[in-house]
Amino acid sequence: MNRIDKLIIQAKRMARPGLELTVALIEQNGDSWTAQAHLSDGVPGHTPTIKRATYATMEAAVEHIHAMSLEYPNSKDVPIIIDDLGG
């Protein structure tokens, strides 16, 4: 096997599949807000990666989710819907 073939195999092993934002939630926990971003690689059966971050304000948590949507764009161009699902 020549060197180029070895480098191609090594690159494929190191390559991380592209992740995209599929679900995002923001929950209030006492005086803070937790933003959760579910990232999927699109492979059926794979467990999504969940990134969590805590903020002092709801606005900061929403900004975090917007930033995650830019970093991990959804291939279906799904809009962000903000709604209060509380009782």
PAPAMAR-717633 format. One record per atom (N, C-alpha, C, O, CB): residue in one letter; x, y, z. Coordinates in steps of 0.1 Angstrom, whole numbers, padded with zeros to 4 digits, always signed. Glycine has a CB too. Layout:
BEGIN
AXYZ/...
This chain:
BEGIN
M+0009-0012+0000/M+0000+0000+0000/M+0009+0012+0000/M+0019+0013+0008/M-0010+0000+0012/N+0006+0022-0009/N+0014+0033-0009/N+0011+0044+0001/N+0000+0043+0008/N+0014+0040-0023/R+0019+0054+0003/R+0017+0064+0013/R+0004+0071+0012/R-0002+0075+0022/R+0029+0074+0013/I+0000+0074+0000/I-0013+0082-0002/I-0025+0074+0003/I-0033+0079+0009/I-0015+0086-0017/D-0025+0061+0000/D-0036+0052+0005/D-0036+0052+0020/D-0047+0053+0026/D-0034+0038-0001/K-0025+0051+0026/K-0024+0052+0041/K-0029+0065+0047/K-0036+0065+0057/K-0010+0049+0046/L-0026+0076+0040/L-0031+0089+0045/L-0046+0090+0043/L-0052+0096+0051/L-0023+0100+0037/I-0051+0085+0032/I-0066+0085+0030/I-0073+0077+0041/I-0083+0081+0046/I-0069+0080+0016/I-0068+0065+0044/I-0074+0057+0055/I-0073+0064+0068/I-0083+0064+0076/I-0067+0043+0055/Q-0062+0070+0071/Q-0060+0078+0083/Q-0070+0089+0084/Q-0076+0092+0095/Q-0046+0083+0085/A-0071+0097+0073/A-0081+0108+0073/A-0095+0104+0075/A-0103+0110+0082/A-0079+0116+0060/K-0099+0092+0069/K-0112+0087+0071/K-0115+0083+0086/K-0126+0085+0091/K-0115+0075+0062/R-0105+0078+0092/R-0106+0074+0106/R-0108+0087+0115/R-0115+0087+0125/R-0094+0066+0111/M-0101+0097+0111/M-0101+0110+0120/M-0113+0118+0117/M-0117+0127+0125/M-0088+0117+0117/A-0119+0116+0105/A-0130+0125+0101/A-0142+0123+0110/A-0147+0112+0113/A-0134+0122+0086/R-0148+0134+0115/R-0160+0133+0123/R-0172+0136+0114/R-0171+0145+0106/R-0159+0143+0135/P-0182+0128+0115/P-0194+0131+0107/P-0200+0145+0110/P-0199+0149+0122/P-0205+0120+0109/G-0205+0151+0101/G-0211+0164+0103/G-0223+0164+0112/G-0232+0155+0110/G-0215+0171+0089/L-0223+0172+0122/L-0234+0172+0131/L-0243+0184+0128/L-0238+0194+0122/L-0229+0174+0146/E-0256+0183+0131/E-0265+0193+0128/E-0275+0194+0140/E-0278+0184+0147/E-0273+0191+0115/L-0279+0207+0143/L-0289+0209+0154/L-0302+0204+0150/L-0308+0208+0139/L-0289+0224+0157/T-0308+0195+0158/T-0321+0189+0155/T-0331+0194+0165/T-0343+0195+0161/T-0320+0174+0155/V-0328+0195+0178/V-0337+0200+0188/V-0330+0209+0198/V-0318+0206+0201/V-0344+0187+0195/A-0336+0219+0202/A-0331+0228+0212/A-0341+0231+0223/A-0353+0234+0219/A-0325+0241+0206/L-0337+0230+0235/L-0346+0233+0246/L-0340+0243+0256/L-0328+0243+0258/L-0350+0220+0254/I-0348+0251+0262/I-0343+0260+0273/I-0352+0258+0285/I-0365+0259+0284/I-0343+0275+0268/E-0346+0255+0296/E-0354+0253+0308/E-0349+0262+0319/E-0337+0265+0320/E-0353+0238+0313/Q-0359+0267+0328/Q-0355+0275+0339/Q-0352+0266+0351/Q-0360+0257+0354/Q-0366+0285+0343/N-0341+0268+0357/N-0337+0260+0369/N-0334+0270+0380/N-0323+0275+0381/N-0324+0251+0366/G-0344+0273+0388/G-0342+0283+0399/G-0340+0297+0393/G-0348+0302+0386/G-0330+0280+0408/D-0328+0303+0396/D-0325+0316+0390/D-0317+0316+0377/D-0313+0326+0372/D-0317+0324+0401/S-0315+0304+0372/S-0307+0303+0359/S-0315+0296+0348/S-0326+0290+0351/S-0294+0295+0362/W-0309+0296+0337/W-0316+0290+0325/W-0306+0281+0318/W-0294+0284+0316/W-0320+0301+0315/T-0311+0269+0315/T-0302+0258+0309/T-0306+0257+0294/T-0318+0254+0291/T-0303+0245+0316/A-0297+0259+0285/A-0299+0257+0271/A-0294+0243+0267/A-0282+0240+0270/A-0292+0268+0262/Q-0302+0235+0261/Q-0298+0222+0256/Q-0299+0221+0241/Q-0309+0224+0235/Q-0306+0210+0263/A-0288+0217+0234/A-0288+0216+0220/A-0285+0201+0217/A-0275+0196+0220/A-0277+0225+0213/H-0295+0195+0210/H-0293+0181+0205/H-0287+0181+0191/H-0293+0187+0182/H-0307+0173+0206/L-0276+0175+0190/L-0269+0175+0177/L-0269+0160+0172/L-0265+0151+0179/L-0254+0180+0178/S-0273+0159+0159/S-0274+0146+0153/S-0264+0145+0141/S-0262+0155+0134/S-0288+0143+0148/D-0259+0133+0139/D-0251+0130+0127/D-0259+0125+0115/D-0254+0122+0105/D-0239+0120+0130/G-0272+0123+0117/G-0281+0119+0107/G-0282+0104+0104/G-0289+0100+0095/G-0278+0126+0094/V-0274+0096+0112/V-0274+0082+0110/V-0285+0076+0119/V-0284+0077+0131/V-0260+0076+0113/P-0294+0069+0113/P-0305+0062+0121/P-0299+0053+0132/P-0290+0045+0129/P-0314+0055+0112/G-0304+0054+0144/G-0299+0046+0155/G-0288+0052+0163/G-0286+0047+0174/G-0295+0033+0150/H-0282+0062+0158/H-0271+0069+0166/H-0277+0078+0176/H-0287+0085+0173/H-0262+0077+0157/T-0272+0078+0188/T-0277+0087+0199/T-0272+0101+0197/T-0260+0103+0194/T-0272+0082+0213/P-0280+0111+0197/P-0276+0125+0195/P-0266+0130+0206/P-0267+0125+0218/P-0288+0134+0194/T-0258+0139+0203/T-0249+0145+0212/T-0257+0157+0218/T-0263+0164+0211/T-0236+0150+0206/I-0257+0158+0232/I-0264+0169+0238/I-0254+0178+0245/I-0246+0174+0253/I-0274+0163+0249/K-0254+0191+0241/K-0246+0201+0246/K-0254+0210+0255/K-0265+0215+0251/K-0238+0209+0235/R-0250+0211+0268/R-0257+0220+0277/R-0249+0231+0282/R-0237+0230+0283/R-0262+0211+0290/A-0256+0242+0284/A-0249+0254+0290/A-0259+0262+0299/A-0271+0262+0296/A-0244+0264+0278/T-0254+0268+0309/T-0263+0275+0319/T-0260+0290+0318/T-0248+0294+0318/T-0261+0269+0333/Y-0271+0297+0319/Y-0270+0312+0318/Y-0278+0319+0328/Y-0287+0313+0334/Y-0274+0317+0304/A-0275+0331+0331/A-0282+0339+0342/A-0295+0344+0336/A-0305+0346+0344/A-0273+0350+0346/T-0296+0346+0323/T-0309+0351+0317/T-0314+0342+0306/T-0306+0335+0300/T-0306+0366+0312/M-0327+0343+0304/M-0333+0336+0293/M-0327+0341+0280/M-0325+0333+0270/M-0348+0337+0293/E-0325+0354+0278/E-0321+0360+0266/E-0307+0354+0262/E-0304+0352+0251/E-0320+0375+0267/A-0298+0353+0272/A-0285+0347+0269/A-0286+0332+0265/A-0278+0328+0256/A-0276+0348+0282/A-0295+0325+0271/A-0297+0311+0266/A-0302+0310+0252/A-0298+0302+0244/A-0307+0304+0276/V-0312+0319+0249/V-0317+0320+0235/V-0306+0323+0225/V-0305+0317+0214/V-0328+0330+0234/E-0297+0333+0229/E-0286+0337+0220/E-0276+0325+0218/E-0271+0323+0207/E-0278+0348+0226/H-0274+0317+0229/H-0266+0305+0227/H-0272+0295+0217/H-0265+0290+0209/H-0265+0298+0241/I-0285+0293+0218/I-0292+0284+0208/I-0290+0289+0194/I-0288+0282+0185/I-0307+0282+0212/H-0292+0303+0192/H-0290+0309+0179/H-0276+0306+0174/H-0274+0303+0162/H-0293+0324+0179/A-0266+0308+0183/A-0252+0306+0179/A-0250+0291+0175/A-0243+0288+0166/A-0243+0310+0190/M-0256+0282+0183/M-0255+0267+0179/M-0261+0264+0166/M-0256+0256+0158/M-0261+0259+0190/S-0272+0271+0162/S-0278+0269+0149/S-0270+0274+0138/S-0271+0268+0127/S-0292+0276+0149/L-0261+0284+0140/L-0252+0288+0130/L-0240+0279+0129/L-0235+0276+0118/L-0247+0302+0133/E-0235+0274+0141/E-0224+0265+0141/E-0227+0251+0135/E-0219+0245+0129/E-0218+0263+0155/Y-0239+0246+0138/Y-0244+0233+0134/Y-0257+0234+0126/Y-0268+0230+0131/Y-0246+0224+0146/P-0256+0240+0114/P-0269+0242+0106/P-0276+0229+0103/P-0270+0219+0101/P-0266+0250+0093/N-0289+0230+0103/N-0297+0218+0100/N-0299+0217+0085/N-0302+0227+0078/N-0311+0219+0106/S-0297+0205+0079/S-0297+0203+0065/S-0311+0205+0059/S-0313+0206+0047/S-0292+0189+0062/K-0321+0205+0068/K-0335+0206+0063/K-0340+0221+0064/K-0351+0224+0060/K-0345+0198+0071/D-0331+0230+0068/D-0334+0244+0069/D-0347+0246+0078/D-0356+0253+0074/D-0336+0250+0056/V-0347+0240+0090/V-0358+0240+0099/V-0357+0253+0107/V-0347+0257+0112/V-0358+0228+0108/P-0369+0260+0108/P-0369+0273+0115/P-0368+0271+0130/P-0371+0260+0135/P-0381+0281+0112/I-0363+0281+0137/I-0363+0281+0152/I-0377+0286+0157/I-0381+0297+0153/I-0351+0289+0158/I-0383+0278+0165/I-0396+0282+0171/I-0394+0284+0186/I-0389+0275+0192/I-0407+0271+0168/I-0398+0295+0191/I-0397+0298+0205/I-0411+0298+0210/I-0419+0306+0206/I-0389+0311+0207/D-0413+0290+0220/D-0427+0289+0226/D-0425+0286+0241/D-0416+0279+0245/D-0436+0279+0219/D-0434+0291+0249/D-0435+0287+0263/D-0444+0275+0265/D-0456+0277+0264/D-0439+0300+0272/L-0438+0264+0268/L-0446+0252+0269/L-0451+0249+0283/L-0456+0238+0287/L-0438+0240+0264/G-0448+0259+0292/G-0452+0257+0306/G-0467+0257+0308/G-0475+0261+0299/G-0446+0269+0314/G-0471+0252+0319/G-0486+0250+0322/G-0493+0263+0325/G-0505+0262+0328/G-0488+0241+0333/
